[in-house]
Amino acid sequence: MKRALVVAGIITLTLIGSAFLFNNYWTHRFDAMIARQAAIYRVDPDLVWSIIYEETYFSPWKKGQDGEIGLMQVTPTVGREWATETGMRELERQMATDPESLLRDPERNIQIGCWYLEKIWEQFQDVRDVEPRMIAAYNAGPSRAVEWSRVEEGKSQSGAEFITRIDIPSTKAYVMSIMERYRELKNAKAPQE
């Protein structure tokens, strides 16, 4: 009986350890790509990681109900905008004829997602607490984030105040979830006193 309990305990610990290691591998296997593309497009890699976690839990094959594709759930429309701005004709042709194969490539998907986040950041760079606005714009579109950011002349709006103004429940939940994960990442990386 004792032996069976010991064996069961060892098996349980092995399974728990394996699950932990697999989860750690799964959620960090794209970290180098995220860091590389985030540096190119001047966005915080922790924010990109948090968005990918929320969007697909690092599953490059995922397709959204509105046609979003890949890790960062990039839409073919955003992919075409990116391809046009790069000026590379082959990428434009591929985005016009077969956007799905291009957007399923993890490196390309992260690249386009970071490019889009940088464009959003440029709209809000002078605003206090830019991250919630970037996340909301990524999810619901930049024009909605601009609308939720409007305040009287001479006033500013905190990130928390911005979130309360989001009138799409799914977007509000999305922003809150990503911001919580993002803060956890930042706190874990902060120097301990």
MDTraj code that builds the backbone (N, CA, C; nanometers):
import mdtraj as md
import numpy as np

residues = "MET LYS ARG ALA LEU VAL VAL ALA GLY ILE ILE THR LEU THR LEU ILE GLY SER ALA PHE LEU PHE ASN ASN TYR TRP THR HIS ARG PHE ASP ALA MET ILE ALA ARG GLN ALA ALA ILE TYR ARG VAL ASP PRO ASP LEU VAL TRP SER ILE ILE TYR GLU GLU THR TYR PHE SER PRO TRP LYS LYS GLY GLN ASP GLY GLU ILE GLY LEU MET GLN VAL THR PRO THR VAL GLY ARG GLU TRP ALA THR GLU THR GLY MET ARG GLU LEU GLU ARG GLN MET ALA THR ASP PRO GLU SER LEU LEU ARG ASP PRO GLU ARG ASN ILE GLN ILE GLY CYS TRP TYR LEU GLU LYS ILE TRP GLU GLN PHE GLN ASP VAL ARG ASP VAL GLU PRO ARG MET ILE ALA ALA TYR ASN ALA GLY PRO SER ARG ALA VAL GLU TRP SER ARG VAL GLU GLU GLY LYS SER GLN SER GLY ALA GLU PHE ILE THR ARG ILE ASP ILE PRO SER THR LYS ALA TYR VAL MET SER ILE MET GLU ARG TYR ARG GLU LEU LYS ASN ALA LYS ALA PRO GLN GLU".split()
xyz = np.array([
    [0.0833, -0.1202, 0.0000],
    [0.0000, 0.0000, 0.0000],
    [0.0872, 0.1259, 0.0000],
    [0.1897, 0.1280, 0.0891],
    [0.2791, 0.2425, 0.0955],
    [0.3528, 0.2614, -0.0365],
    [0.3948, 0.1481, -0.0915],
    [0.4681, 0.1526, -0.2175],
    [0.3807, 0.2114, -0.3299],
    [0.2556, 0.1732, -0.3328],
    [0.1628, 0.2231, -0.4348],
    [0.1429, 0.3738, -0.4195],
    [0.1343, 0.4220, -0.2962],
    [0.1205, 0.5659, -0.2727],
    [0.2454, 0.6411, -0.3172],
    [0.3621, 0.5862, -0.2896],
    [0.4874, 0.6495, -0.3306],
    [0.4948, 0.6559, -0.4837],
    [0.4621, 0.5447, -0.5487],
    [0.4647, 0.5410, -0.6958],
    [0.3630, 0.6413, -0.7518],
    [0.2436, 0.6455, -0.6951],
    [0.1412, 0.7402, -0.7398],
    [0.1894, 0.8840, -0.7196],
    [0.2554, 0.9103, -0.6083],
    [0.3094, 1.0437, -0.5805],
    [0.4167, 1.0824, -0.6810],
    [0.5050, 0.9885, -0.7120],
    [0.6110, 1.0159, -0.8100],
    [0.5511, 1.0424, -0.9480],
    [0.4543, 0.9617, -0.9857],
    [0.3889, 0.9803, -1.1155],
    [0.3198, 1.1166, -1.1198],
    [0.2515, 1.1526, -1.0136],
    [0.1818, 1.2809, -1.0068],
    [0.2803, 1.3963, -1.0186],
    [0.3906, 1.3904, -0.9439],
    [0.4918, 1.4962, -0.9499],
    [0.5553, 1.5043, -1.0885],
    [0.5783, 1.3902, -1.1503],
    [0.6345, 1.3874, -1.2853],
    [0.5395, 1.4524, -1.3842],
    [0.4112, 1.4210, -1.3743],
    [0.3125, 1.4804, -1.4636],
    [0.3018, 1.6310, -1.4433],
    [0.3010, 1.6742, -1.3189],
    [0.2937, 1.8175, -1.2887],
    [0.4180, 1.8887, -1.3424],
    [0.5348, 1.8309, -1.3191],
    [0.6594, 1.8897, -1.3685],
    [0.6625, 1.8960, -1.5208],
    [0.6180, 1.7884, -1.5842],
    [0.6138, 1.7850, -1.7306],
    [0.5176, 1.8904, -1.7850],
    [0.4023, 1.9035, -1.7226],
    [0.3044, 2.0034, -1.7663],
    [0.3623, 2.1437, -1.7519],
    [0.4312, 2.1704, -1.6414],
    [0.4926, 2.3003, -1.6198],
    [0.5979, 2.3286, -1.7268],
    [0.6855, 2.2317, -1.7523],
    [0.7913, 2.2507, -1.8519],
    [0.7341, 2.2695, -1.9915],
    [0.6326, 2.1904, -2.0261],
    [0.5704, 2.2037, -2.1578],
    [0.5052, 2.3408, -2.1713],
    [0.4332, 2.3838, -2.0686],
    [0.3677, 2.5151, -2.0725],
    [0.4717, 2.6260, -2.0860],
    [0.5815, 2.6149, -2.0136],
    [0.6869, 2.7160, -2.0213],
    [0.7473, 2.7185, -2.1618],
    [0.7724, 2.6012, -2.2180],
    [0.8224, 2.5946, -2.3555],
    [0.7205, 2.6561, -2.4512],
    [0.5946, 2.6153, -2.4381],
    [0.4893, 2.6579, -2.5313],
    [0.4745, 2.8096, -2.5344],
    [0.4731, 2.8711, -2.4183],
    [0.4476, 3.0149, -2.4110],
    [0.5718, 3.1002, -2.4383],
    [0.6881, 3.0378, -2.4496],
    [0.8097, 3.1181, -2.4713],
    [0.8870, 3.0778, -2.5967],
    [0.8305, 2.9904, -2.6779],
    [0.9055, 2.9441, -2.7950],
    [0.9187, 3.0497, -2.9043],
    [0.8385, 3.1545, -2.8996],
    [0.8483, 3.2616, -2.9986],
    [0.9129, 3.3882, -2.9414],
    [0.9694, 3.3795, -2.8223],
    [1.0249, 3.4986, -2.7566],
    [1.1304, 3.5703, -2.8419],
    [1.2185, 3.4960, -2.9086],
    [1.3234, 3.5596, -2.9896],
    [1.2610, 3.6365, -3.1070],
    [1.1612, 3.5775, -3.1711],
    [1.0922, 3.6459, -3.2817],
    [1.0226, 3.7717, -3.2318],
    [0.9559, 3.7585, -3.1172],
    [0.8853, 3.8731, -3.0590],
    [0.9846, 3.9851, -3.0283],
    [1.0958, 3.9507, -2.9649],
    [1.1963, 4.0519, -2.9290],
    [1.2525, 4.1192, -3.0538],
    [1.2827, 4.0408, -3.1567],
    [1.3393, 4.0951, -3.2802],
    [1.2424, 4.1919, -3.3487],
    [1.1185, 4.1497, -3.3674],
    [1.0214, 4.2338, -3.4378],
    [0.9791, 4.3539, -3.3521],
    [0.9661, 4.3347, -3.2226],
    [0.9300, 4.4461, -3.1343],
    [1.0383, 4.5538, -3.1364],
    [1.1639, 4.5124, -3.1422],
    [1.2739, 4.6098, -3.1480],
    [1.2701, 4.6880, -3.2797],
    [1.2428, 4.6189, -3.3891],
    [1.2362, 4.6852, -3.5197],
    [1.1252, 4.7905, -3.5203],
    [1.0108, 4.7550, -3.4640],
    [0.8939, 4.8440, -3.4696],
    [0.8733, 4.9265, -3.3427],
    [0.9713, 4.9277, -3.2549],
    [0.9706, 5.0127, -3.1352],
    [0.8472, 4.9919, -3.0460],
    [0.8104, 4.8674, -3.0269],
    [0.7019, 4.8369, -2.9333],
    [0.7568, 4.7461, -2.8242],
    [0.6914, 4.7454, -2.7115],
    [0.7357, 4.6667, -2.5966],
    [0.7112, 4.5182, -2.6232],
    [0.8161, 4.4357, -2.6202],
    [0.7970, 4.2925, -2.6446],
    [0.7040, 4.2268, -2.5420],
    [0.7020, 4.2789, -2.4206],
    [0.6113, 4.2235, -2.3195],
    [0.4649, 4.2499, -2.3560],
    [0.4389, 4.3634, -2.4178],
    [0.3034, 4.3937, -2.4629],
    [0.2655, 4.3006, -2.5785],
    [0.3576, 4.2811, -2.6714],
    [0.3324, 4.1905, -2.7841],
    [0.3067, 4.0490, -2.7313],
    [0.3903, 4.0032, -2.6391],
    [0.3748, 3.8694, -2.5809],
    [0.2369, 3.8569, -2.5146],
    [0.1969, 3.9594, -2.4415],
    [0.0680, 3.9566, -2.3717],
    [-0.0490, 3.9517, -2.4702],
    [-0.0358, 4.0213, -2.5808],
    [-0.1412, 4.0190, -2.6831],
    [-0.1494, 3.8799, -2.7461],
    [-0.0344, 3.8224, -2.7798],
    [-0.0352, 3.6882, -2.8393],
    [-0.0944, 3.5876, -2.7422],
    [-0.0591, 3.5983, -2.6158],
    [-0.1141, 3.5082, -2.5146],
    [-0.2669, 3.5134, -2.5172],
    [-0.3199, 3.6332, -2.5211],
    [-0.4651, 3.6520, -2.5185],
    [-0.5303, 3.6081, -2.6502],
    [-0.4683, 3.6440, -2.7604],
    [-0.5277, 3.6167, -2.8915],
    [-0.5338, 3.4671, -2.9229],
    [-0.4217, 3.3969, -2.9072],
    [-0.4160, 3.2579, -2.9553],
    [-0.3449, 3.1611, -2.8623],
    [-0.2985, 3.2068, -2.7501],
    [-0.2155, 3.1251, -2.6611],
    [-0.1039, 3.0571, -2.7413],
    [-0.0411, 3.1368, -2.8300],
    [0.0772, 3.0972, -2.9059],
    [0.0506, 2.9837, -3.0050],
    [-0.0675, 2.9835, -3.0641],
    [-0.1062, 2.8832, -3.1634],
    [-0.1104, 2.9488, -3.3019],
    [-0.0060, 2.9287, -3.3843],
    [0.0021, 2.9980, -3.5126],
    [-0.1037, 2.9561, -3.6147],
    [-0.1683, 2.8453, -3.5940],
    [-0.2683, 2.7959, -3.6902],
    [-0.4078, 2.8521, -3.6653],
    [-0.4277, 2.9232, -3.5562],
    [-0.5613, 2.9720, -3.5202],
    [-0.6150, 3.0710, -3.6233],
    [-0.7443, 3.0603, -3.6465],
    [-0.8139, 3.1529, -3.7353],
    [-0.9348, 3.2055, -3.6591],
    [-0.9525, 3.3374, -3.6594],
    [-1.0626, 3.4005, -3.5878],
    [-1.1916, 3.3966, -3.6673],
    [-1.3004, 3.4205, -3.5986],
    [-1.4320, 3.4155, -3.6634],
    [-1.4524, 3.5270, -3.7651],
    [-1.3735, 3.6341, -3.7560],
    [-1.3849, 3.7437, -3.8527],
    [-1.2713, 3.7425, -3.9541],
    [-1.2051, 3.6270, -3.9698],
    [-1.0999, 3.6135, -4.0693],
    [-0.9601, 3.6473, -4.0213],
    [-0.9420, 3.6730, -3.8930],
    [-0.8090, 3.7006, -3.8392],
    [-0.7273, 3.5704, -3.8452],
    [-0.5963, 3.5853, -3.8664],
    [-0.5123, 3.4679, -3.8888],
    [-0.3863, 3.4746, -3.8041],
    [-0.3466, 3.3596, -3.7508],
    [-0.2162, 3.3428, -3.6885],
    [-0.2050, 3.3904, -3.5455],
    [-0.0813, 3.3912, -3.4978],
    [-0.0502, 3.4210, -3.3580],
    [-0.1141, 3.5492, -3.3071],
    [-0.1008, 3.6565, -3.3860],
    [-0.1513, 3.7868, -3.3424],
    [-0.2873, 3.8186, -3.4020],
    [-0.3473, 3.7189, -3.4683],
    [-0.4794, 3.7342, -3.5284],
    [-0.4841, 3.8582, -3.6177],
    [-0.3925, 3.8620, -3.7124],
    [-0.3831, 3.9711, -3.8087],
    [-0.4889, 3.9504, -3.9171],
    [-0.5557, 4.0572, -3.9546],
    [-0.6547, 4.0475, -4.0619],
    [-0.5844, 4.0618, -4.1966],
    [-0.6384, 3.9998, -4.3001],
    [-0.5819, 4.0183, -4.4336],
    [-0.5760, 4.1663, -4.4749],
    [-0.6715, 4.2470, -4.4300],
    [-0.6712, 4.3906, -4.4623],
    [-0.5454, 4.4572, -4.4071],
    [-0.5136, 4.4307, -4.2804],
    [-0.3922, 4.4878, -4.2203],
    [-0.2696, 4.4318, -4.2917],
    [-0.2717, 4.3038, -4.3254],
    [-0.1604, 4.2444, -4.3989],
    [-0.1373, 4.3115, -4.5335],
    [-0.2461, 4.3434, -4.6030],
    [-0.2335, 4.4123, -4.7320],
    [-0.1788, 4.5542, -4.7133],
    [-0.2240, 4.6240, -4.6093],
    [-0.1702, 4.7583, -4.5807],
    [-0.0194, 4.7504, -4.5574],
    [0.0209, 4.6524, -4.4765],
    [0.1631, 4.6337, -4.4471],
    [0.2404, 4.6056, -4.5764],
    [0.1896, 4.5145, -4.6590],
    [0.2578, 4.4781, -4.7835],
    [0.2707, 4.5988, -4.8759],
    [0.1680, 4.6808, -4.8831],
    [0.1723, 4.8004, -4.9669],
    [0.2782, 4.8977, -4.9156],
    [0.2842, 4.9157, -4.7838],
    [0.3817, 5.0092, -4.7265],
    [0.5251, 4.9603, -4.7403],
    [0.5460, 4.8280, -4.7437],
    [0.6833, 4.7771, -4.7594],
    [0.7355, 4.8053, -4.8990],
    [0.6433, 4.8136, -4.9954],
    [0.6842, 4.8385, -5.1327],
    [0.7406, 4.7163, -5.2027],
    [0.7358, 4.6011, -5.1370],
    [0.7871, 4.4788, -5.1995],
    [0.6746, 4.4140, -5.2790],
    [0.6871, 4.4176, -5.4092],
    [0.5803, 4.3712, -5.4987],
    [0.5416, 4.2257, -5.4756],
    [0.6381, 4.1399, -5.4473],
    [0.6068, 3.9981, -5.4270],
    [0.5170, 3.9784, -5.3043],
    [0.5452, 4.0524, -5.1979],
    [0.4611, 4.0428, -5.0784],
    [0.3219, 4.0984, -5.1059],
    [0.3137, 4.2047, -5.1836],
    [0.1825, 4.2597, -5.2213],
    [0.1025, 4.1575, -5.3000],
    [0.1692, 4.0915, -5.3954],
    [0.0999, 3.9890, -5.4747],
    [0.0526, 3.8741, -5.3870],
    [0.1406, 3.8307, -5.2972],
    [0.1038, 3.7186, -5.2108],
    [-0.0118, 3.7571, -5.1185],
    [-0.0085, 3.8786, -5.0645],
    [-0.1183, 3.9227, -4.9772],
    [-0.2478, 3.9367, -5.0558],
    [-0.2385, 3.9686, -5.1839],
    [-0.3583, 3.9838, -5.2662],
    [-0.4167, 3.8481, -5.3052],
    [-0.3305, 3.7494, -5.3275],
    [-0.3789, 3.6201, -5.3769],
    [-0.3941, 3.5137, -5.2686],
    [-0.3017, 3.5125, -5.1719],
    [-0.3046, 3.4070, -5.0702],
    [-0.2573, 3.4609, -4.9349],
    [-0.3359, 3.5502, -4.8741],
    [-0.2902, 3.6104, -4.7473],
    [-0.2753, 3.5073, -4.6353],
    [-0.3554, 3.4033, -4.6373],
    [-0.3530, 3.3068, -4.5271],
    [-0.2170, 3.2405, -4.5111],
    [-0.1544, 3.1981, -4.6204],
    [-0.0249, 3.1306, -4.6066],
    [0.0811, 3.2258, -4.5512],
    [0.0773, 3.3509, -4.5908],
    [0.1726, 3.4485, -4.5395],
    [0.1462, 3.4777, -4.3915],
    [0.0201, 3.4922, -4.3557],
    [-0.0142, 3.5274, -4.2177],
    [-0.0017, 3.4098, -4.1214],
    [0.0037, 3.2884, -4.1704],
    [0.0244, 3.1721, -4.0832],
    [0.1711, 3.1542, -4.0440],
    [0.2598, 3.2201, -4.1163],
    [0.4022, 3.2132, -4.0824],
    [0.4248, 3.2951, -3.9549],
    [0.4711, 3.2320, -3.8464],
    [0.4831, 3.3039, -3.7188],
    [0.5677, 3.4312, -3.7265],
    [0.6819, 3.4243, -3.7933],
    [0.7689, 3.5432, -3.8002],
    [0.6988, 3.6573, -3.8742],
    [0.6384, 3.6270, -3.9858],
    [0.5708, 3.7296, -4.0650],
    [0.4506, 3.7845, -3.9885],
    [0.3765, 3.6967, -3.9221],
    [0.2586, 3.7381, -3.8467],
    [0.2980, 3.8336, -3.7343],
    [0.4031, 3.7986, -3.6623],
    [0.4507, 3.8849, -3.5534],
    [0.5029, 4.0166, -3.6108],
    [0.5720, 4.0098, -3.7240],
    [0.6220, 4.1306, -3.7887],
    [0.5072, 4.2258, -3.8234],
    [0.4037, 4.1726, -3.8865],
    [0.2906, 4.2569, -3.9273],
    [0.2156, 4.3081, -3.8046],
    [0.1970, 4.2221, -3.7039],
    [0.1305, 4.2656, -3.5811],
    [0.2068, 4.3768, -3.5118],
    [0.3406, 4.3666, -3.5069],
    [0.4222, 4.4723, -3.4452],
    [0.4175, 4.6002, -3.5278],
    [0.4191, 4.5861, -3.6602],
    [0.4059, 4.7029, -3.7480],
    [0.2757, 4.7762, -3.7185],
    [0.1678, 4.7008, -3.7052],
    [0.0367, 4.7607, -3.6779],
    [0.0349, 4.8276, -3.5405],
    [0.0938, 4.7622, -3.4402],
    [0.1010, 4.8228, -3.3069],
    [0.1810, 4.9532, -3.3091],
    [0.2880, 4.9568, -3.3885],
    [0.3657, 5.0802, -3.3977],
    [0.2815, 5.1926, -3.4592],
    [0.2038, 5.1590, -3.5621],
    [0.1161, 5.2601, -3.6226],
    [0.0157, 5.3120, -3.5197],
    [-0.0369, 5.2238, -3.4383],
    [-0.1310, 5.2647, -3.3332],
    [-0.0577, 5.3518, -3.2310],
    [0.0613, 5.3074, -3.1893],
    [0.1391, 5.3826, -3.0909],
    [0.1638, 5.5255, -3.1394],
    [0.1935, 5.5399, -3.2701],
    [0.2187, 5.6729, -3.3244],
    [0.0982, 5.7657, -3.3058],
    [-0.0215, 5.7114, -3.3078],
    [-0.1422, 5.7925, -3.2863],
    [-0.1551, 5.8385, -3.1421],
    [-0.1082, 5.7564, -3.0496],
    [-0.1313, 5.7829, -2.9072],
    [-0.0038, 5.8130, -2.8286],
    [0.1091, 5.8298, -2.8944],
    [0.2370, 5.8412, -2.8251],
    [0.2445, 5.9572, -2.7264],
    [0.1665, 6.0606, -2.7478],
    [0.1708, 6.1764, -2.6585],
    [0.0662, 6.1695, -2.5480],
    [-0.0032, 6.0571, -2.5382],
    [-0.1101, 6.0413, -2.4404],
    [-0.0579, 5.9612, -2.3208],
    [-0.1041, 5.9995, -2.2058],
    [-0.0700, 5.9285, -2.0823],
    [-0.1245, 5.7852, -2.0878],
    [-0.0513, 5.6883, -2.0334],
    [-0.0940, 5.5477, -2.0283],
    [-0.1339, 5.4970, -2.1671],
    [-0.0389, 5.4892, -2.2552],
    [-0.0655, 5.4550, -2.3948],
    [-0.1073, 5.3085, -2.4151],
    [-0.0610, 5.2171, -2.3315],
    [-0.0842, 5.0744, -2.3557],
    [-0.2318, 5.0349, -2.3638],
    [-0.3188, 5.0775, -2.2702],
    [-0.4596, 5.0384, -2.2841],
    [-0.5213, 5.0878, -2.4148],
    [-0.4790, 5.2043, -2.4595],
    [-0.5306, 5.2592, -2.5850],
    [-0.4822, 5.1760, -2.7046],
    [-0.3552, 5.1358, -2.7016],
    [-0.3004, 5.0526, -2.8084],
    [-0.3754, 4.9191, -2.8162],
    [-0.3996, 4.8603, -2.7011],
    [-0.4674, 4.7304, -2.6970],
    [-0.6107, 4.7441, -2.7473],
    [-0.6799, 4.8475, -2.7027],
    [-0.8185, 4.8688, -2.7462],
    [-0.8233, 4.8940, -2.8969],
    [-0.7299, 4.9724, -2.9482],
    [-0.7253, 5.0000, -3.0916],
    [-0.6927, 4.8739, -3.1695],
    [-0.6060, 4.7907, -3.1168],
    [-0.5704, 4.6645, -3.1826],
    [-0.6937, 4.5745, -3.1939],
    [-0.7788, 4.5789, -3.0933],
    [-0.8967, 4.4924, -3.0895],
    [-1.0170, 4.5517, -3.1610],
    [-1.0461, 4.6776, -3.1365],
    [-1.1712, 4.7371, -3.1858],
    [-1.1502, 4.8402, -3.2961],
    [-1.0249, 4.8711, -3.3263],
    [-0.9957, 4.9689, -3.4296],
    [-0.9518, 5.1016, -3.3712],
    [-0.8557, 5.1664, -3.4383],
    [-0.8037, 5.2944, -3.3882],
    [-0.9088, 5.4041, -3.3722],
    [-1.0075, 5.4109, -3.4610],
    [-1.1060, 5.5193, -3.4502],
    [-1.1866, 5.5074, -3.3208],
    [-1.2176, 5.3868, -3.2800],
    [-1.2906, 5.3701, -3.1535],
    [-1.2031, 5.4099, -3.0353],
    [-1.0760, 5.3730, -3.0397],
    [-0.9858, 5.4100, -2.9300],
    [-0.9711, 5.5614, -2.9211],
    [-0.9685, 5.6285, -3.0351],
    [-0.9626, 5.7755, -3.0358],
    [-1.0886, 5.8310, -2.9695],
    [-1.2017, 5.7748, -3.0050],
    [-1.3296, 5.8202, -2.9474],
    [-1.3305, 5.8026, -2.7952],
    [-1.2853, 5.6879, -2.7481],
    [-1.2843, 5.6618, -2.6033],
    [-1.1809, 5.7470, -2.5307],
    [-1.0844, 5.8021, -2.6039],
    [-0.9786, 5.8852, -2.5444],
    [-1.0144, 6.0326, -2.5361],
    [-1.1225, 6.0724, -2.5989],
    [-1.1579, 6.2150, -2.6022],
    [-1.1862, 6.2686, -2.4622],
    [-1.1229, 6.3810, -2.4328],
    [-1.1464, 6.4519, -2.3065],
    [-1.1513, 6.6014, -2.3364],
    [-1.1986, 6.6755, -2.2387],
    [-1.2050, 6.8209, -2.2539],
    [-1.0647, 6.8783, -2.2710],
    [-1.0586, 6.9895, -2.3421],
    [-0.9323, 7.0593, -2.3654],
    [-0.8603, 7.0845, -2.2328],
    [-0.7322, 7.0522, -2.2290],
    [-0.6511, 7.0759, -2.1103],
    [-0.6574, 6.9664, -2.0055],
    [-0.7408, 6.8667, -2.0269],
    [-0.7506, 6.7555, -1.9306],
    [-0.6791, 6.6336, -1.9871],
    [-0.6432, 6.5452, -1.8963],
    [-0.5836, 6.4181, -1.9391],
    [-0.6673, 6.3039, -1.8826],
    [-0.6400, 6.1879, -1.9315],
    [-0.7189, 6.0716, -1.8929],
    [-0.6228, 5.9569, -1.8600],
    [-0.6394, 5.8965, -1.7450],
    [-0.5555, 5.7829, -1.7071],
    [-0.5981, 5.6596, -1.7868],
    [-0.5145, 5.5582, -1.7824],
    [-0.5490, 5.4321, -1.8474],
    [-0.6752, 5.3716, -1.7890],
    [-0.6907, 5.3798, -1.6569],
    [-0.8095, 5.3252, -1.5911],
    [-0.9349, 5.4008, -1.6343],
    [-0.9245, 5.5334, -1.6442],
    [-1.0394, 5.6127, -1.6903],
    [-1.0736, 5.5793, -1.8352],
    [-0.9718, 5.5596, -1.9171],
    [-0.9941, 5.5207, -2.0555],
    [-1.0713, 5.3883, -2.0621],
    [-1.0273, 5.2902, -1.9852],
    [-1.0915, 5.1577, -1.9868],
    [-1.2388, 5.1675, -1.9476],
    [-1.2716, 5.2537, -1.8510],
    [-1.4130, 5.2661, -1.8106],
    [-1.4986, 5.3224, -1.9235],
    [-1.4373, 5.3933, -2.0181],
    [-1.5133, 5.4526, -2.1287],
    [-1.5348, 5.3556, -2.2450],
    [-1.4697, 5.2419, -2.2425],
    [-1.4870, 5.1442, -2.3503],
    [-1.6278, 5.0879, -2.3407],
    [-1.7072, 5.1062, -2.4453],
    [-1.8479, 5.0645, -2.4400],
    [-1.8766, 4.9329, -2.5132],
    [-1.7729, 4.8603, -2.5497],
    [-1.7885, 4.7265, -2.6060],
    [-1.7389, 4.6287, -2.4993],
    [-1.8295, 4.5529, -2.4366],
    [-1.7888, 4.4658, -2.3257],
    [-1.6739, 4.3707, -2.3593],
    [-1.6744, 4.3113, -2.4779],
    [-1.5673, 4.2170, -2.5128],
    [-1.4328, 4.2892, -2.5254],
    [-1.4334, 4.4108, -2.5754],
    [-1.3094, 4.4880, -2.5865],
    [-1.2607, 4.5300, -2.4487],
    [-1.3525, 4.5717, -2.3633],
    [-1.3140, 4.6099, -2.2273],
    [-1.2492, 4.4910, -2.1551],
    [-1.3101, 4.3724, -2.1656],
    [-1.2550, 4.2521, -2.1023],
    [-1.1183, 4.2173, -2.1626],
    [-1.1061, 4.2310, -2.2924],
    [-0.9811, 4.2040, -2.3644],
    [-0.8697, 4.2957, -2.3126],
    [-0.8976, 4.4251, -2.3054],
    [-0.7982, 4.5218, -2.2589],
    [-0.7595, 4.4928, -2.1138],
    [-0.8571, 4.4681, -2.0297],
    [-0.8284, 4.4424, -1.8876],
    [-0.7450, 4.3163, -1.8705],
    [-0.7767, 4.2120, -1.9450],
    [-0.7030, 4.0859, -1.9345],
    [-0.5575, 4.1042, -1.9784],
    [-0.5378, 4.1695, -2.0915],
    [-0.4014, 4.1895, -2.1411],
    [-0.3237, 4.2813, -2.0490],
    [-0.3860, 4.3874, -1.9990],
    [-0.3161, 4.4784, -1.9085],
    [-0.2752, 4.4074, -1.7792],
    [-0.3603, 4.3201, -1.7301],
    [-0.3248, 4.2444, -1.6085],
    [-0.2025, 4.1561, -1.6344],
    [-0.2028, 4.0848, -1.7446],
    [-0.0899, 3.9971, -1.7792],
    [0.0362, 4.0808, -1.8044],
    [0.0204, 4.1915, -1.8730],
    [0.1328, 4.2803, -1.9030],
    [0.1957, 4.3333, -1.7731],
    [0.1124, 4.3767, -1.6806],
    [0.1640, 4.4260, -1.5509],
    [0.2358, 4.3151, -1.4743],
    [0.1806, 4.1936, -1.4793],
    [0.2459, 4.0801, -1.4120],
    [0.3851, 4.0554, -1.4704],
    [0.3957, 4.0612, -1.6014],
    [0.5265, 4.0440, -1.6659],
    [0.6233, 4.1525, -1.6228],
    [0.5780, 4.2767, -1.6240],
    [0.6636, 4.3888, -1.5846],
    [0.7057, 4.3767, -1.4383],
    [0.6130, 4.3399, -1.3520],
    [0.6456, 4.3243, -1.2098],
    [0.7441, 4.2101, -1.1876],
    [0.7306, 4.1013, -1.2622],
    [0.8217, 3.9881, -1.2471],
    [0.9630, 4.0249, -1.2924],
    [0.9740, 4.1163, -1.3874],
    [1.1048, 4.1570, -1.4400],
    [1.1671, 4.2744, -1.3635],
    [1.0866, 4.3421, -1.2818],
    [1.1348, 4.4589, -1.2068],
    [1.2374, 4.4144, -1.1031],
    [1.3415, 4.4954, -1.0837],
    [1.4414, 4.4618, -0.9822],
    [1.3771, 4.4577, -0.8433],
    [1.4095, 4.3547, -0.7701],
    [1.3558, 4.3384, -0.6340],
    [1.4406, 4.4182, -0.5363],
    [1.3738, 4.4896, -0.4479],
    [1.4461, 4.5715, -0.3491],
    [1.4672, 4.4962, -0.2214],
])
top = md.Topology()
chain = top.add_chain()
for i, resn in enumerate(residues, 1):
    res = top.add_residue(resn, chain, resSeq=i)
    for name in ("N", "CA", "C"):
        top.add_atom(name, md.element.get_by_symbol(name[0]), res)
traj = md.Trajectory(xyz[None], top)
